[in-house]
């Protein structure tokens, strides 16, 4: 009885410390259920906790340690494929199948799942293109392939390459009219292609360096013009030596410009991301002054079945938080039946990405840049007893 009275008096005393007087009957609260300790691994991303964006590096690209938030107010994505060349064997087999969606169908659900899908179309498209699987290096494709580009979600089509002009000015004009009629913008023929994604404007320009030198002054002016119209400038190049894992010049084709030098200049002049294609193999990537340079994505739709390397490629998805690139993923595929890319199984996909990472490290080592395997810190020397002079 006395113990109960003491408890009651303590409770009243505690309540009297509040501003309002205690009145009425005091009822003891029920016992609280025990709760588990918080799961500290289930935390917001680095961006949400600190307000600072992660520093882009090869390590953060291939071995990310943070999760980019899925917040449409801040996050935007660009998806980029390798070369799309629905010509020669691709055109022949699609025509005989009466199915011009055939090359794009297995990957379409993935490729259209981005804010902007950006492809390099390396052939003119028009009605009446000759159907000849042995047409050599003069490329064209049936106009109905535009339905495949629509299926895969293409919004911007780069036309700055060495095969678009295979059927002259008429082939170029028919192609641009066809794409525009189907709601696609083009890069590489002069005007900046600008797309507004929820308030962030992306500007796309393209340059061909195969068979000619890239116009450096035109590149500088093009980037400056794009910056006047857009918040993020995307530059695509057709460049480099074919059938190589590293970006190299090739004086014999000729592709006289070193892709590394051109890519660096593009970043120095204001490009926010550099996209590369043409070598027919996927290559390593580089982070230069905090910006990403992708040198080649490989073939995407093409008939080069004569080697494993030309049958493989990667689709890159590049994620921006606001106007800063904060992450990238690559998904590997293999081409079947002279023109249809199909995603690799997990084991082969992992091997392809390891190959891409190794090529990136090799390039970084060549350029004395950080690799995906940072040098570990040297351990501190062991403490030693002080040395006293002899007495």
Secondary structure by P-SEA (a helix, b strand, c coil): caaaaaaaaaaaaaaaccccccccbbbbbcccccccccccccccccccccccccccccccccccccccccccccbbbbbbbccccccaaaaaaaaaaccccccccccccccccccbbbbbbcbbbbccccccccccccccccccaaaaaaaacccbbbccccccccccaaaaaaaaaaaaaacccccccccccccccccbbbbbbbccccccccaaaaaaaaaaaaaacccbbbbbbbccccccccbbbbccccccccaaaaaaaaaaacccbbbbccccbbbbbbbcccbbbbcccccccccccccccccbbbbbbbbbccccccbbbbbbbbbcccbbbbbbcaaaaaaaaaaaaaaaaaaaaaacccccccccccccccccccccccc
